[in-house]
Amino acid sequence: MRSNQTVKSSENYESVERKAALYEEMRVMLEEAGSRGTPLDSVIVISGVLNDIAKEHTELQNLSQSWRGLLESSSSIRHLSLQVKHKER
């Protein structure tokens, strides 16, 4: 019985430690994104960092894909906007 409790305690400690590390990574990501000059730059930071984090934390893969899609949409909109401005000249 005691060894079973030890294993569960060890698993719980690792889980808490893993969550704390994830929290810290995401906090730093948001600080970095918040320090960027434009919303697009912030999206680039968040998308890139989430992609890296999701490699170790598979539960974040869907979130990472969503931000990657947002980045692709933002880049497309920015590109179209620049084309329109160029044509107006």
PyMOL commands that place a pseudoatom at each C-alpha (Angstrom):
pseudoatom trace, name=CA, resn=MET, resi=1, chain=A, elem=C, hetatm=0, pos=[0.000, 0.000, 0.000]
pseudoatom trace, name=CA, resn=ARG, resi=2, chain=A, elem=C, hetatm=0, pos=[2.767, 2.390, 0.881]
pseudoatom trace, name=CA, resn=SER, resi=3, chain=A, elem=C, hetatm=0, pos=[4.595, 1.959, -2.423]
pseudoatom trace, name=CA, resn=ASN, resi=4, chain=A, elem=C, hetatm=0, pos=[1.369, 2.685, -4.309]
pseudoatom trace, name=CA, resn=GLN, resi=5, chain=A, elem=C, hetatm=0, pos=[1.015, 5.949, -2.362]
pseudoatom trace, name=CA, resn=THR, resi=6, chain=A, elem=C, hetatm=0, pos=[4.631, 6.830, -3.124]
pseudoatom trace, name=CA, resn=VAL, resi=7, chain=A, elem=C, hetatm=0, pos=[4.082, 6.288, -6.844]
pseudoatom trace, name=CA, resn=LYS, resi=8, chain=A, elem=C, hetatm=0, pos=[0.927, 8.431, -6.810]
pseudoatom trace, name=CA, resn=SER, resi=9, chain=A, elem=C, hetatm=0, pos=[2.707, 11.173, -4.860]
pseudoatom trace, name=CA, resn=SER, resi=10, chain=A, elem=C, hetatm=0, pos=[5.573, 11.108, -7.324]
pseudoatom trace, name=CA, resn=GLU, resi=11, chain=A, elem=C, hetatm=0, pos=[3.174, 11.301, -10.291]
pseudoatom trace, name=CA, resn=ASN, resi=12, chain=A, elem=C, hetatm=0, pos=[1.275, 14.180, -8.674]
pseudoatom trace, name=CA, resn=TYR, resi=13, chain=A, elem=C, hetatm=0, pos=[4.527, 16.047, -8.006]
pseudoatom trace, name=CA, resn=GLU, resi=14, chain=A, elem=C, hetatm=0, pos=[5.645, 15.587, -11.616]
pseudoatom trace, name=CA, resn=SER, resi=15, chain=A, elem=C, hetatm=0, pos=[2.239, 16.748, -12.848]
pseudoatom trace, name=CA, resn=VAL, resi=16, chain=A, elem=C, hetatm=0, pos=[2.341, 19.865, -10.675]
pseudoatom trace, name=CA, resn=GLU, resi=17, chain=A, elem=C, hetatm=0, pos=[5.934, 20.525, -11.712]
pseudoatom trace, name=CA, resn=ARG, resi=18, chain=A, elem=C, hetatm=0, pos=[5.007, 20.129, -15.398]
pseudoatom trace, name=CA, resn=LYS, resi=19, chain=A, elem=C, hetatm=0, pos=[2.040, 22.488, -15.050]
pseudoatom trace, name=CA, resn=ALA, resi=20, chain=A, elem=C, hetatm=0, pos=[4.211, 25.054, -13.259]
pseudoatom trace, name=CA, resn=ALA, resi=21, chain=A, elem=C, hetatm=0, pos=[6.778, 24.910, -16.063]
pseudoatom trace, name=CA, resn=LEU, resi=22, chain=A, elem=C, hetatm=0, pos=[4.025, 25.311, -18.675]
pseudoatom trace, name=CA, resn=TYR, resi=23, chain=A, elem=C, hetatm=0, pos=[2.563, 28.259, -16.770]
pseudoatom trace, name=CA, resn=GLU, resi=24, chain=A, elem=C, hetatm=0, pos=[5.983, 29.936, -16.697]
pseudoatom trace, name=CA, resn=GLU, resi=25, chain=A, elem=C, hetatm=0, pos=[6.557, 29.364, -20.424]
pseudoatom trace, name=CA, resn=MET, resi=26, chain=A, elem=C, hetatm=0, pos=[3.167, 30.831, -21.266]
pseudoatom trace, name=CA, resn=ARG, resi=27, chain=A, elem=C, hetatm=0, pos=[3.673, 33.801, -18.940]
pseudoatom trace, name=CA, resn=VAL, resi=28, chain=A, elem=C, hetatm=0, pos=[6.963, 34.644, -20.650]
pseudoatom trace, name=CA, resn=MET, resi=29, chain=A, elem=C, hetatm=0, pos=[5.310, 34.188, -24.055]
pseudoatom trace, name=CA, resn=LEU, resi=30, chain=A, elem=C, hetatm=0, pos=[2.586, 36.690, -23.171]
pseudoatom trace, name=CA, resn=GLU, resi=31, chain=A, elem=C, hetatm=0, pos=[5.103, 39.185, -21.797]
pseudoatom trace, name=CA, resn=GLU, resi=32, chain=A, elem=C, hetatm=0, pos=[7.110, 38.938, -25.011]
pseudoatom trace, name=CA, resn=ALA, resi=33, chain=A, elem=C, hetatm=0, pos=[4.002, 39.271, -27.167]
pseudoatom trace, name=CA, resn=GLY, resi=34, chain=A, elem=C, hetatm=0, pos=[2.853, 42.268, -25.134]
pseudoatom trace, name=CA, resn=SER, resi=35, chain=A, elem=C, hetatm=0, pos=[6.157, 44.022, -25.697]
pseudoatom trace, name=CA, resn=ARG, resi=36, chain=A, elem=C, hetatm=0, pos=[5.827, 43.914, -29.496]
pseudoatom trace, name=CA, resn=GLY, resi=37, chain=A, elem=C, hetatm=0, pos=[4.991, 47.021, -31.467]
pseudoatom trace, name=CA, resn=THR, resi=38, chain=A, elem=C, hetatm=0, pos=[2.130, 45.697, -33.560]
pseudoatom trace, name=CA, resn=PRO, resi=39, chain=A, elem=C, hetatm=0, pos=[-0.641, 43.137, -33.154]
pseudoatom trace, name=CA, resn=LEU, resi=40, chain=A, elem=C, hetatm=0, pos=[0.826, 41.114, -36.039]
pseudoatom trace, name=CA, resn=ASP, resi=41, chain=A, elem=C, hetatm=0, pos=[4.199, 40.954, -34.295]
pseudoatom trace, name=CA, resn=SER, resi=42, chain=A, elem=C, hetatm=0, pos=[2.423, 39.752, -31.144]
pseudoatom trace, name=CA, resn=VAL, resi=43, chain=A, elem=C, hetatm=0, pos=[0.617, 37.048, -33.122]
pseudoatom trace, name=CA, resn=ILE, resi=44, chain=A, elem=C, hetatm=0, pos=[3.945, 35.947, -34.619]
pseudoatom trace, name=CA, resn=VAL, resi=45, chain=A, elem=C, hetatm=0, pos=[5.468, 35.572, -31.142]
pseudoatom trace, name=CA, resn=ILE, resi=46, chain=A, elem=C, hetatm=0, pos=[2.483, 33.693, -29.712]
pseudoatom trace, name=CA, resn=SER, resi=47, chain=A, elem=C, hetatm=0, pos=[2.193, 31.396, -32.723]
pseudoatom trace, name=CA, resn=GLY, resi=48, chain=A, elem=C, hetatm=0, pos=[5.886, 30.525, -32.712]
pseudoatom trace, name=CA, resn=VAL, resi=49, chain=A, elem=C, hetatm=0, pos=[6.158, 29.942, -28.988]
pseudoatom trace, name=CA, resn=LEU, resi=50, chain=A, elem=C, hetatm=0, pos=[2.953, 27.885, -28.854]
pseudoatom trace, name=CA, resn=ASN, resi=51, chain=A, elem=C, hetatm=0, pos=[4.274, 25.757, -31.690]
pseudoatom trace, name=CA, resn=ASP, resi=52, chain=A, elem=C, hetatm=0, pos=[7.430, 25.054, -29.668]
pseudoatom trace, name=CA, resn=ILE, resi=53, chain=A, elem=C, hetatm=0, pos=[5.541, 24.429, -26.412]
pseudoatom trace, name=CA, resn=ALA, resi=54, chain=A, elem=C, hetatm=0, pos=[3.060, 22.089, -28.119]
pseudoatom trace, name=CA, resn=LYS, resi=55, chain=A, elem=C, hetatm=0, pos=[5.907, 19.748, -29.055]
pseudoatom trace, name=CA, resn=GLU, resi=56, chain=A, elem=C, hetatm=0, pos=[6.304, 18.885, -25.371]
pseudoatom trace, name=CA, resn=HIS, resi=57, chain=A, elem=C, hetatm=0, pos=[2.744, 19.588, -24.222]
pseudoatom trace, name=CA, resn=THR, resi=58, chain=A, elem=C, hetatm=0, pos=[0.592, 17.774, -26.753]
pseudoatom trace, name=CA, resn=GLU, resi=59, chain=A, elem=C, hetatm=0, pos=[-2.588, 19.058, -25.099]
pseudoatom trace, name=CA, resn=LEU, resi=60, chain=A, elem=C, hetatm=0, pos=[-1.775, 22.442, -26.678]
pseudoatom trace, name=CA, resn=GLN, resi=61, chain=A, elem=C, hetatm=0, pos=[-1.539, 21.232, -30.285]
pseudoatom trace, name=CA, resn=ASN, resi=62, chain=A, elem=C, hetatm=0, pos=[-5.064, 22.410, -31.211]
pseudoatom trace, name=CA, resn=LEU, resi=63, chain=A, elem=C, hetatm=0, pos=[-4.403, 25.811, -29.670]
pseudoatom trace, name=CA, resn=SER, resi=64, chain=A, elem=C, hetatm=0, pos=[-1.108, 26.054, -31.528]
pseudoatom trace, name=CA, resn=GLN, resi=65, chain=A, elem=C, hetatm=0, pos=[-2.818, 25.210, -34.823]
pseudoatom trace, name=CA, resn=SER, resi=66, chain=A, elem=C, hetatm=0, pos=[-5.471, 27.864, -34.190]
pseudoatom trace, name=CA, resn=TRP, resi=67, chain=A, elem=C, hetatm=0, pos=[-2.837, 30.545, -33.627]
pseudoatom trace, name=CA, resn=ARG, resi=68, chain=A, elem=C, hetatm=0, pos=[-0.939, 29.382, -36.701]
pseudoatom trace, name=CA, resn=GLY, resi=69, chain=A, elem=C, hetatm=0, pos=[-4.159, 29.783, -38.706]
pseudoatom trace, name=CA, resn=LEU, resi=70, chain=A, elem=C, hetatm=0, pos=[-4.647, 33.246, -37.242]
pseudoatom trace, name=CA, resn=LEU, resi=71, chain=A, elem=C, hetatm=0, pos=[-1.104, 34.151, -38.222]
pseudoatom trace, name=CA, resn=GLU, resi=72, chain=A, elem=C, hetatm=0, pos=[-1.645, 32.912, -41.772]
pseudoatom trace, name=CA, resn=SER, resi=73, chain=A, elem=C, hetatm=0, pos=[-4.896, 34.903, -42.006]
pseudoatom trace, name=CA, resn=SER, resi=74, chain=A, elem=C, hetatm=0, pos=[-3.227, 38.008, -40.583]
pseudoatom trace, name=CA, resn=SER, resi=75, chain=A, elem=C, hetatm=0, pos=[-0.342, 37.714, -43.012]
pseudoatom trace, name=CA, resn=SER, resi=76, chain=A, elem=C, hetatm=0, pos=[-2.741, 37.300, -45.948]
pseudoatom trace, name=CA, resn=ILE, resi=77, chain=A, elem=C, hetatm=0, pos=[-4.782, 40.331, -44.882]
pseudoatom trace, name=CA, resn=ARG, resi=78, chain=A, elem=C, hetatm=0, pos=[-1.631, 42.403, -44.430]
pseudoatom trace, name=CA, resn=HIS, resi=79, chain=A, elem=C, hetatm=0, pos=[-0.349, 41.343, -47.849]
pseudoatom trace, name=CA, resn=LEU, resi=80, chain=A, elem=C, hetatm=0, pos=[-3.658, 42.287, -49.499]
pseudoatom trace, name=CA, resn=SER, resi=81, chain=A, elem=C, hetatm=0, pos=[-3.689, 45.601, -47.666]
pseudoatom trace, name=CA, resn=LEU, resi=82, chain=A, elem=C, hetatm=0, pos=[-0.199, 46.414, -48.915]
pseudoatom trace, name=CA, resn=GLN, resi=83, chain=A, elem=C, hetatm=0, pos=[-1.217, 45.514, -52.470]
pseudoatom trace, name=CA, resn=VAL, resi=84, chain=A, elem=C, hetatm=0, pos=[-4.225, 47.865, -52.295]
pseudoatom trace, name=CA, resn=LYS, resi=85, chain=A, elem=C, hetatm=0, pos=[-2.069, 50.699, -50.953]
pseudoatom trace, name=CA, resn=HIS, resi=86, chain=A, elem=C, hetatm=0, pos=[0.477, 50.109, -53.716]
pseudoatom trace, name=CA, resn=LYS, resi=87, chain=A, elem=C, hetatm=0, pos=[-2.246, 50.253, -56.410]
pseudoatom trace, name=CA, resn=GLU, resi=88, chain=A, elem=C, hetatm=0, pos=[-3.635, 53.490, -54.963]
pseudoatom trace, name=CA, resn=ARG, resi=89, chain=A, elem=C, hetatm=0, pos=[-0.338, 55.260, -55.554]
for i in range(1, 89): cmd.bond("trace and resi %d" % i, "trace and resi %d" % (i + 1))
show_as sticks, trace
zoom trace
